[in-house]
Amino acid sequence: MKSYIGSFGYQFRLVEFMIRSSLAVSLGIIAYVTFYGVFW
């Protein structure tokens, strides 16, 4: 049971990391497009 909870926590951290990385990538793309639009 404890190992099952541990694996579930690992999957939850993995999903949280994926969500944060996708948010960071989308924010970076928005910042890049804004930067590119301002200077061109």
Secondary structure, 3 states (H helix, E strand, C coil): CHHHHHHHHHHHHHHHHHHHHHHHHHHHHHHHHHHHHHHC
